[in-house]
Amino acid sequence: MKYIDLILLMLINTMNLVKHYRNQKLYNIIATIYDKKSEKYVLYQQMYKSDNSELQEYQYWIRPFDMFHENVNHDGKMVPRFTKLYNFY
């Protein structure tokens, strides 16, 4: 993937709001990234100030694509790790 392709992909994916199953906090999906082995990852940013002083404000995170989209066991129920709230495009 060329640099310009990555920039365009990031622009297309900007402002996809999701919430995390555990803390219900908002995140913005920035991009889906492919590495040299064609493995997919999701780059996302927390949309809240962290209570943890060791973390930066509005920190970026990256997770394997499948893990980002998987269901997890929460209080005995299988729920999506992230739930899409809003998509601006």
N, C-alpha and C positions, 0 to 999 in steps of 0.2 A: 504494500500500500504506500503510495506516495504521500509526502507531507501535505500537499494541497488537498488530497482526498481525505486525510484525517481531519483537517480544518473544516472542510465542508460537512463531514459526518458529525463533528462536534456542533456545528451551527444547527444542523437539522435536529439534533437531539436535545437542544437546549430547552430548558423549562418543562421538563416532564416531572411533575411532582408525584412522589410516592411517600407512603408512611411505613415505618418499620413495625413489625408485629408486636415487639416487646415494649418499646417505649412510646409508640405512637408519634414519634417526632418526624418532621418532614425532611426529605432529601430531594435533591434535584439531580436527575440523571443527566450527566454531561455527554457521555459518549459510549459507544460500544467499540472496543479496540480489539484488533487481531494482532497476535504476535507473529513471529517468523514461522512458527509451526501451525499457523492458522487457528490457534486456540482463541476463543472469545472471552473478553473480560468486560465488565461494566465499571466505568468510572463515574462516581457520584460524589456529591458534596452535601454535607449536613447544612440545613437551613436554620440552624439555631445556635446560640452561644452555648458552649459546653460548660457544664458544672465542674468538670475535671480540669484542674489547673495544669495538668501535664499535657493536655491536648490544646492544639491551636484553635482559635475561633474559626468557625465555618470550615472545618477540616475536610480534605478530600480523602476518599476511600476508593479502593479497587477490589473487586471480587470476581472470581470466575463466573462467567455468564450463567452456567447451569446452577451454581450455588445461589446466585442472586435471585433466580426465578423458582427455586425449589420450595416445596412445602416443608414446614417444620412442626414438631410437636410442641404445642403450647397449652399448658394446663389440660393435657389429655386429649386435645383436639389437634388435627392437622390443619394448619393455616398457612397462607402464603407468607414467605419471609417479608416481602414488600408488597403493598397494595397500591395500585395506581390511583391517584386522586384527580389529576388534571393534566391535560396535554394541550399546550398552546398552539400546536400546528395541526 
